[in-house]
Amino acid sequence: MSRIGVIGAGAWGTALAMTAQRAGNEVIIQAHEADVAKAINGKHENSTFLKEIKLDKRIKATTDLSLVANVDVVLLVTPAQFLRPVCEAAANNWPPGVPAVICSKGIEETSCALMSEVVSEILPSNPIAVLSGPAFAGEVANNLPTAVTLASEDETLAKILMETLNTPVFRIYRSLDMIGAQIGGAVKNVLAIACGIVEGRKLGNNAKSALITRGLAEITRLGIAKGAQAETFYGLSGLGDLTLTCNAMQSRNFSLGVALGQGKKLQDVLNERISITEGVYTASTMISLARQLNVDLPICSAVDGVLNHSNDIDASINELLIRPLKAETA
């Protein structure tokens, strides 16, 4: 595999395009916005989503989905809630057998489907893999050391993709657990909002540490109920991604939580942003999925209440603190 298509020219899509090019591949990236494609081709930069980063002039950009799908492998880096229509638009020009590597993190609002379930429905003749883990786009773009998980039920495909995308500083570990990689990547966004609220409310590091730990228990419960392997959540796409996203203002979800904790209104925060904050859209869908699977997610439910049901933050925190005492493993 040497020709890589990247669908989605946000910060993460652009960083992955840079990584794929550094790994020795020919790369074409699809942008929804014509001005972004023009800037990548002309100025070799994406100042809209990834400021002050120079792109290699060999990375080409287009707004035409048909050009990006007719390659050796496609990286899907669109926001989760747009993945279905994007795949539907690209399907007619997507040759059978060309792998789709899902790099988006979320759960579809209308169906509670994982991203792999969406893609397999639209592209039944194309193998699927999931790329997830603790990776801020800016650091990847700046060629700083990063390790991620590439999950696929086809281990041979996973090995090929690892060799195709790996660089000396972008290290890939493979997994067979696509469900676990996706649950970890989706749920950690909601938990990052919770950690941001703790930060914004100045509740201390003890509270944040407890929230991350109990949040990991919620990820694991939901993942196992969905068919994932428990050990996945102690790896890069679980604990690794969770700890990164819950501790840094570079995380859109964490920084949104901080703003909410400081008393800002959700819509005001969202109106200030050009990039999508996935946890906002994942929260209610994840709770719906948890109900279907009969799984209790108290922290995530509290976040959903604050985001989507106008619940008071302080009251929500108090409700978590007065829950009945229980064994830590439960």
N, C-alpha and C positions, 0 to 999 in steps of 0.2 A: 504494500500500500504506500503510495507516494503522493497522491492527489487528495487533499483534504478540503472539504467544504465546511464552513462554519455558518450556521443560520442563527443570526442574532448578533448585532454589533454594539451591544452594551459594553460595560467595563469588563465583565467576565468573558464574553465572547471574543472581545478584542485581545485580552490577555492570552486566551487559549489559542487564538490565531497566531500570536507571536511565538508561543511555545511550540506549536506544530511546525512553524517555519524554522525555528532554531533546531528542531529535530531533523531537519533536512528535507522537509516536504514542500511541495508546491501548494500554496494556500489561497483560497478565495473565500471571502467573507461577505455574507448578505446583510445589508442594513435596511431597516424599515424606512429610515429617513434618507432622502436623496442627498441632503447636504452632508450627512455623515459619510456616505459612500464617496462623495466628491472630495471631501477633506482627506480621506484615507488614500485615495488615488493621486491627488494633487499635492497635498502638503505632507503626506505620510504621517498623519496624526489623527486622533479621534478626540478632539478637545471637548466635545459635548459630553462624553461619558468617561474619558480617561485622560485627564489633563496632564500636560507637561511630559508626555511620553512619546518618544519618537518611534515610529514603526519602520520596519525594513521595507524598502521600496518594492521588494518582490511580492509583498502581500497585496493582492488585488481585491477590490471591493465592487459590489454590484447591488442593485435593488431587485434583480431578477432571480427569483427562487429556482427557476429551471436550470440556471447555470451552476448553482451551488449543489444541487442534488445529483448531478451527473458526474460523480467523482468516484474515488475508491472507498471513502468513508465520510460520513457526515456527522458533525458535532451539533447537537441541538441545544442552543443556549438562549432560547426565547423565554420570557416570563412564563411560569407554569400555566397560568390561566389562558394564555394565547397559544399553547402548544398544539391543541387540537386543530384549530383553523389553519395554522401554519403548515402542519403536516398534510392536511387535506389539500391545501393549495399546491404543495410540492409533490404530491403523490403521483400524479400522471407523468412526471419527469424523473421519478426516482426509480432507477433500474432495480429489478429483483436481485436480492443477494447483497446489495450495498448496505453495510451496517449503519445503524443509527446509534450514536453514542449520546445518551441523555445526560446533559449537564445542568438541567434546570432542577430546582428543588421546590417541591410543593405537591399538593393534592388537588385534583380538579374539583372546583366548587359544585358544578351541576351534578356530578356523578359519584363523588368521593373516590374516584379512581386514581391509582398511582400513575405516574407519567409513563411507565412501561406498559401499563394496561391500555392507556390511550394510544400509544404508538403501535402496539401490536394489533390493535383493532383496525387502525387505518392502513398500516403497512405489514400485512400478515406474511409477506414473502421476504421480509428483511430481518436479519438477526439484530438483536438489541443488546446494548451494554449500558452501564450506568457509571458515570465518573463523578465521584463525590469526595468530600474530605475538607480539612481545614486549609483554606486557600483564599486569601484576600487578593483581589484582582490586581491592585497596585503593586503588591510585592511580587506576584508572578510576572507581571509586565516588566518589573525592574530586575528580573532574573535572580531573585533571592531564593534560597533553598526552600523547597516545598515538597511535601509528601502527600499523596492522595490514594484513594482506592478506586480501582476499576473492577466493577462487578459484572459478570456475565455467566449465564448457565452453560455457555459453550466455552470450556477452558482453553481450547485451541484458539478460538477467536480472541479471548482475553490476552493470551500470550502474544499474538500478532499485534494487537492494539498497543500493548505495553511497549513493544519494540518500536512501534511506529511513532509514539508520542513521547517516549521517555527522553529526557536530556540529562546532562550531568548534574543539574540542580532541580529538576522536576522529576521526582522519583515516584514511580507508580507501583503499588502493591495490588495483586489481583485477588478476587474473591468470587465465589459462586453464588453469593447471597444478594441478588438484586433487590429483593424486597427490603432487607435490612438496610442496605445502603440508602434506599429512598426514604424509608421511615426516619432514619437518623437525620438525613438532610432536611426533611420537611419539618419535623417536630422541633428541632433545635432553633428554628427561626422564631417560633412562638415562645419558647423558653427564653430566648435572648431578649425579647420584649419585656418579659417578666424581670429579668436581671437588670435591664435598663431602668425599669420603674424603681427597683430597689436602690439603684445608684442615684437616680434623680430625687428620691425621697430621703437620701442620706441615711439608710438603714444599716449600713456597715458591711464589712467583708464577711463577717460570720453568716449574716443572712444570705448573702450572695452565694457563699460556698454551700450552704444547706440547700438552697434552691437548685443549684446546678446538680448536686448529688441526688436529690429527690426527683429532679427533672429527668435525670438519666433513668431512674426507675420507671418513670412514666413512658419514656421512649421504649424501654425494653418490654414492658407489659403490652403496649400496643403492637410492637413489632412481632412478638411471639404470637399474639392472637391473629395477626395477619399472615403468619407463616414464615417469619424470619428466624434466623438462628441467634440465640442470645449472645454468643461470643462476638458477633459482628459489632455490637454496640459498645464494646470495649476497645474497638480499633479506631482507625482514622475517620471513618465515616460516621462514627457514633460519638464516643467521648472526645476524640480529637476535634471534630467540627464543633461540638457543643462548647468546649472550653474556650476555643478561639472566639466564637461568635458572641459569647456571653461576657466578654471581658474587654472589648475594644470599641472605641467610637468609630472605627472604620466600618464596623458592622451597621448596616442601615437599620436592622431590627433593634439592636441594642441602643443606638442613638435615638431612635423613635421612642423607645421605652423611657430613656432618660428625660426626653422632652415631656412625655406624659407625666412622669413622676414629679417634674418641676411645675406642673399645673397647666401646661399647654393643651389646647384642644387637638384631638386627633386630626380632624379635617384641615386645620391650619398647618399642622406639620406636613401632611401629605401634599398640600398645595404648594409648599416650598420646594418640593423635590421633583426631579425629572426621572429618576430611576424608581422602579417599583420596589416596595418593601413587602416581600413575599409573606412574612408572618401575619400581616394584617388579613390577608385573604385565606391563609391556611387555617387560621384559628377556628373559625366556625365549621369549616369542612372537616377538620380533624376531629372535632367533638361529635359531629354527625357520624363519622366512621367509627369512633369509639363506642357510640351507642349501639351501632349495628353489631359490633363485636363484643358488646357487654364488658367494656373495659373502663375502669375508673381513672380519670385524669384530673385530679383536683387543681393542680397548678395551671394546666392549660385551660381548664374550664373557667378559672378565675380570670385569665387573660382574655378569653372570649367574652366574658361578661363585661369587662371594662371596654373592650374594643367595639363590641356589637350590640350591647344591651344597656349601655349608659350606666353600668354599675359603678358605685363610688370606689375609688382606689383603696382608701383606708379601710373601708368596711370589708372589701374583698380580702385584704391582707389579714385582717382580724379573723375572718372566717377560716382562713387556712391555719392560723395559729391555734384556734380553739377546737380543731378537729380531734376526734377521739384518739387517745394514745394507742400505739400499735407496735408490733415488731418491725424492726428496720427492714427486714427482707420482704415484707408484705407490700 
